[in-house]
Amino acid sequence: MKKTLASLSKAALFIALCATLAFLLAAGVVFLRSHTANQSEEPTPHANAAQSAQSAQSTQSAQSAAPAGQPQKNTAPIDVTIPIDAIDHAFARSAEVLAAPADTIDPSDSLANTALEDLQATAEEWNLLGYTQEGTPVISDVQVLKVSETGTTMQVLACVDSSTVRVLDENGAEVSDDQAPTRSRSLFDLEFIDGKWKVTHQSFPENPEC
């Protein structure tokens, strides 16, 4: 009887040990399969780099592409140099024209548009009246007020000193207005035409004092 119980105990112990080993083996197989599946699903570093580069390139292309029919504006800064010489040259050419209104002097190398038309009209009127001009105005305190996005047009404000300028009649008598100020501010519109700055319009600000 005792031998029978001992044999049964050994058999039960053996069966329990076998069941434990089988369980551990099954758990190991499941773990290995799960780990292998996770590794296959995770992208490699090279794949991540390729995907990041492709995403960045797509984003850059989308940002740089402008909508169809919509022009891109030039937002680059414009190097603005005040064209003082162009204004000086315009006054010098105007003085030449008004010093001899009857002569056919072409000032279009320094003036254009309404500035050129106004000077030509004044020259015609002075030729009829017999008026001439002596001296040339001097500009100072030039400052740029605005520049176009293309950098080809601008408006500047300058102080004009005409104290050395005299207007004479046909007899050489001065007809200038003694009460008129000899220094005043003027607005000049300029445009870059044919490779040079030209004065296209002259006007006066609300406060012309300088």
Salt bridges, closest charged atoms under 4 A:
GLU96 OE1 - ARG93 NH1 3.19
ASP109 OD2 - HIS89 NE2 3.84
ASP109 OD1 - ARG93 NE 3.18
GLU134 OE1 - ARG166 NH2 3.07
ASP161 OD2 - ARG183 NH1 3.81
GLU174 OE1 - ARG166 NH1 3.61
ASP194 OD2 - LYS198 NZ 3.87
